[in-house]
Amino acid sequence: MSKMKHNRERINWVFQRISGLQLLICFGVHIWVFFFKLERPISLDGLQVIFSQPMWIVFYAIFIALAVYHGFLGLWTILTDENPSKTYKKVWKIILFVSGSIIVSITVWNLILLGAI
């Protein structure tokens, strides 16, 4: 059992690093879009032009999902650092999964609405 736990922790560690690198790439693209693609001053009309293209909605949906995954995996690591009980882990796993799903869903829905206006 401890070997399986060690493997799960190793997998989480690897995914934390991979998602961090992907976040850096997404952040670079985000900065490029907001500094070089949008006209100054940034307006709602400019944002609507960007988000009317499905490619950008998909990009930002992935960006937000990565950010939530990365952040909540880090939070999970902190919460389970001292080897708490199975009940504690189960409750926090449900809370983090539901919270993350709600955050990603609301954000993607708002991006879609912004592009549809």
Backbone bond lengths (Angstrom), bond angles and torsions (degrees), N, CA, C in turn:
res aa  C-N    CA-C-N  psi(-1)  N-CA   C-N-CA  omega(-1)  CA-C   N-CA-C  phi
1 M - - - 1.455 - - 1.527 111.34 -
2 S 1.334 116.60 -39.98 1.458 118.77 -178.23 1.526 111.21 -68.00
3 K 1.355 116.75 -30.95 1.462 118.92 177.23 1.524 110.20 -66.63
4 M 1.352 117.10 -39.84 1.460 120.54 178.21 1.525 109.95 -64.72
5 K 1.326 117.29 -40.78 1.458 121.04 178.21 1.532 110.05 -63.53
6 H 1.319 116.14 -41.66 1.464 120.31 178.85 1.528 110.63 -63.07
7 N 1.328 117.70 -40.94 1.465 121.21 178.41 1.523 111.18 -64.95
8 R 1.329 117.80 -40.93 1.464 121.88 178.71 1.528 109.88 -63.29
9 E 1.315 116.85 -42.10 1.464 120.16 177.72 1.525 110.91 -64.42
10 R 1.325 116.79 -38.17 1.460 120.57 178.52 1.532 110.35 -65.82
11 I 1.329 116.56 -43.03 1.465 120.98 178.09 1.526 110.29 -62.14
12 N 1.338 116.85 -44.30 1.472 120.41 176.89 1.525 110.88 -60.16
13 W 1.330 117.06 -41.12 1.455 121.69 179.73 1.531 110.33 -61.56
14 V 1.342 116.30 -45.46 1.465 121.05 179.97 1.531 110.38 -63.91
15 F 1.348 117.18 -46.60 1.463 120.16 -179.70 1.519 112.08 -64.89
16 Q 1.329 117.30 -32.25 1.462 120.72 176.67 1.525 109.79 -62.59
17 R 1.328 116.59 -42.64 1.470 120.56 -179.69 1.520 111.44 -70.77
18 I 1.334 116.86 -41.79 1.470 120.72 179.24 1.526 110.42 -63.01
19 S 1.327 116.70 -45.92 1.467 119.15 179.93 1.527 110.71 -65.12
20 G 1.333 117.73 -33.90 1.460 120.65 176.67 1.525 112.13 -63.76
21 L 1.328 116.33 -42.19 1.470 119.84 177.40 1.527 111.27 -66.22
22 Q 1.322 116.58 -41.23 1.461 120.00 177.64 1.522 111.05 -64.40
23 L 1.320 116.67 -36.31 1.465 120.18 176.93 1.528 111.12 -64.04
24 L 1.318 117.19 -39.38 1.464 119.72 176.96 1.530 111.19 -60.68
25 I 1.320 116.81 -42.86 1.469 120.74 178.64 1.523 110.03 -64.35
26 C 1.331 116.39 -46.91 1.476 120.16 179.51 1.528 110.90 -61.91
27 F 1.334 116.79 -39.59 1.456 120.09 179.04 1.524 110.68 -63.43
28 G 1.335 116.52 -39.77 1.461 119.90 177.13 1.521 111.82 -61.67
29 V 1.324 116.65 -43.01 1.469 120.64 177.77 1.526 110.05 -65.01
30 H 1.329 116.74 -41.36 1.469 121.43 178.92 1.535 110.33 -59.69
31 I 1.324 117.12 -45.61 1.465 120.92 178.46 1.527 109.99 -62.48
32 W 1.327 117.34 -42.61 1.466 121.58 178.43 1.527 110.40 -59.28
33 V 1.333 117.26 -44.63 1.472 120.77 -179.42 1.522 110.24 -63.09
34 F 1.320 117.01 -48.04 1.458 119.48 -173.98 1.521 113.75 -76.33
35 F 1.329 118.59 -23.72 1.462 119.34 179.13 1.525 113.40 -96.61
36 F 1.328 117.20 -27.24 1.457 118.36 -172.92 1.525 114.74 -118.68
37 K 1.317 118.77 -22.29 1.464 119.82 -178.99 1.528 112.86 -95.60
38 L 1.319 117.05 -30.62 1.456 120.56 -178.07 1.518 110.77 -91.41
39 E 1.319 115.02 141.53 1.460 119.96 176.88 1.518 109.96 -77.08
40 R 1.295 115.15 152.61 1.466 121.13 177.67 1.507 109.84 -94.49
41 P 1.266 122.37 143.44 1.455 126.05 -12.04 1.529 110.72 -71.01
42 I 1.314 115.35 153.26 1.468 120.09 -179.58 1.526 108.11 -68.64
43 S 1.331 114.92 129.34 1.465 119.76 -179.09 1.527 109.53 -127.90
44 L 1.313 114.72 169.46 1.456 120.77 176.88 1.521 110.60 -61.16
45 D 1.324 117.04 -36.79 1.467 120.73 178.54 1.532 111.19 -61.96
46 G 1.317 116.77 -41.71 1.462 120.62 178.47 1.516 112.13 -64.05
47 L 1.335 115.62 -40.85 1.464 119.70 177.38 1.526 111.20 -65.78
48 Q 1.318 116.36 -38.23 1.465 119.75 178.91 1.523 111.55 -64.26
49 V 1.325 116.93 -35.20 1.469 119.93 176.97 1.529 109.75 -63.19
50 I 1.323 116.90 -45.27 1.466 120.71 178.99 1.530 110.45 -62.16
51 F 1.333 116.76 -50.23 1.461 120.22 -173.28 1.524 113.77 -82.59
52 S 1.313 117.77 0.88 1.462 119.24 172.25 1.526 110.61 -80.02
53 Q 1.324 116.21 -11.61 1.468 121.43 177.37 1.533 108.97 -95.30
54 P 1.335 117.49 121.77 1.469 120.83 -176.93 1.535 113.85 -56.94
55 M 1.334 117.02 -30.70 1.458 120.31 180.00 1.535 111.07 -58.27
56 W 1.336 116.49 -40.88 1.455 119.35 -178.31 1.524 111.74 -74.50
57 I 1.309 117.46 -32.08 1.472 119.57 175.31 1.518 109.31 -64.59
58 V 1.327 117.53 -43.85 1.466 121.31 178.06 1.525 110.03 -63.31
59 F 1.328 116.97 -44.56 1.465 120.23 179.39 1.527 110.85 -58.39
60 Y 1.326 117.18 -50.38 1.459 119.46 -177.66 1.525 112.54 -70.57
61 A 1.326 117.85 -28.49 1.466 120.10 174.09 1.531 109.64 -64.53
62 I 1.327 116.39 -43.33 1.470 120.36 177.51 1.525 110.03 -65.46
63 F 1.321 116.86 -42.34 1.467 122.11 179.42 1.535 110.32 -58.32
64 I 1.320 117.29 -48.54 1.465 121.28 -179.47 1.529 110.47 -66.44
65 A 1.329 117.36 -43.11 1.464 120.22 179.24 1.532 110.66 -61.23
66 L 1.321 117.04 -41.95 1.470 120.40 177.19 1.526 111.50 -63.22
67 A 1.315 116.31 -43.23 1.469 120.17 -179.62 1.531 111.14 -63.09
68 V 1.323 116.50 -43.97 1.469 120.21 179.21 1.525 109.90 -66.19
69 Y 1.332 117.09 -45.44 1.466 120.60 178.74 1.527 110.75 -58.91
70 H 1.316 116.53 -49.04 1.459 121.49 -178.06 1.540 110.97 -61.59
71 G 1.311 115.98 -46.79 1.463 120.24 -179.25 1.515 112.96 -66.06
72 F 1.331 116.13 -44.24 1.463 119.05 -178.09 1.520 112.23 -73.26
73 L 1.336 117.69 -29.93 1.463 119.57 174.18 1.526 109.86 -66.89
74 G 1.329 116.66 -39.29 1.459 119.92 175.10 1.521 111.67 -63.68
75 L 1.324 116.32 -42.03 1.462 120.45 177.60 1.525 110.50 -63.69
76 W 1.328 116.78 -41.68 1.466 121.70 177.92 1.535 110.09 -60.03
77 T 1.317 116.75 -42.09 1.461 120.78 179.41 1.525 110.74 -62.37
78 I 1.317 116.50 -42.25 1.464 120.34 178.29 1.523 111.05 -65.90
79 L 1.334 116.84 -44.25 1.468 120.86 -177.32 1.522 112.93 -66.65
80 T 1.326 117.32 -29.31 1.464 120.42 -176.80 1.524 112.61 -107.14
81 D 1.306 117.41 16.21 1.456 122.06 -176.19 1.528 112.84 -64.91
82 E 1.299 117.56 -35.69 1.469 121.92 -175.53 1.528 112.94 -94.37
83 N 1.335 117.60 21.01 1.459 123.80 178.41 1.543 112.19 53.84
84 P 1.333 117.31 63.87 1.460 120.76 -179.32 1.528 111.28 -73.52
85 S 1.335 115.48 -179.99 1.467 120.82 -178.53 1.524 111.34 -69.47
86 K 1.332 115.10 162.62 1.468 120.15 179.52 1.525 111.46 -63.32
87 T 1.324 117.66 -36.72 1.463 121.17 179.35 1.524 110.35 -63.36
88 Y 1.314 116.65 -46.10 1.465 122.14 177.78 1.519 110.39 -56.76
89 K 1.343 116.80 -47.14 1.465 121.09 179.83 1.522 111.13 -63.22
90 K 1.328 116.60 -42.67 1.463 120.31 -178.12 1.523 111.01 -63.73
91 V 1.325 116.94 -44.66 1.466 121.36 179.72 1.525 110.17 -61.47
92 W 1.334 117.20 -47.20 1.466 120.26 -179.62 1.518 112.66 -67.29
93 K 1.336 116.39 -34.36 1.463 119.16 178.05 1.522 109.91 -63.65
94 I 1.319 117.31 -42.39 1.470 121.48 178.51 1.526 110.29 -65.60
95 I 1.338 116.68 -46.37 1.468 120.57 -179.38 1.527 110.74 -59.61
96 L 1.320 117.37 -46.62 1.461 120.73 -178.28 1.529 111.62 -67.69
97 F 1.329 117.39 -40.39 1.459 120.29 -179.81 1.529 111.19 -65.20
98 V 1.329 116.30 -46.76 1.471 120.01 -179.63 1.525 110.40 -65.62
99 S 1.324 117.65 -44.79 1.464 121.13 179.57 1.521 111.22 -61.44
100 G 1.319 116.68 -46.17 1.460 120.86 178.86 1.515 112.00 -62.21
101 S 1.317 117.05 -42.67 1.466 120.89 178.95 1.526 111.19 -62.55
102 I 1.319 116.34 -41.53 1.467 120.50 179.67 1.532 110.04 -65.69
103 I 1.327 117.44 -45.06 1.468 120.82 -179.57 1.526 110.87 -60.85
104 V 1.325 117.15 -47.46 1.469 120.66 -179.33 1.524 110.31 -64.83
105 S 1.326 117.93 -44.07 1.470 121.49 -178.60 1.523 111.91 -62.15
106 I 1.327 116.87 -46.50 1.468 120.47 -179.30 1.531 110.20 -64.71
107 T 1.326 116.62 -41.25 1.465 119.76 -179.50 1.516 111.60 -65.13
108 V 1.329 117.56 -46.12 1.467 120.46 179.76 1.526 110.24 -64.25
109 W 1.316 117.16 -41.17 1.469 120.45 177.72 1.520 110.45 -59.92
110 N 1.322 117.57 -43.59 1.470 120.42 179.37 1.527 112.03 -67.01
111 L 1.325 117.60 -35.21 1.471 119.37 175.26 1.518 111.00 -63.59
112 I 1.317 116.46 -41.98 1.468 120.77 178.60 1.525 110.19 -63.52
113 L 1.330 117.11 -44.38 1.460 120.55 178.85 1.524 111.57 -63.78
114 L 1.331 116.29 -38.79 1.463 119.71 179.14 1.527 110.82 -62.71
115 G 1.307 117.00 -39.34 1.462 120.24 178.87 1.506 113.35 -74.12
116 A 1.323 117.19 -22.95 1.473 120.58 -177.14 1.519 113.37 -86.97
117 I 1.319 117.69 -14.08 1.468 120.89 -176.58 1.505 110.24 -68.85
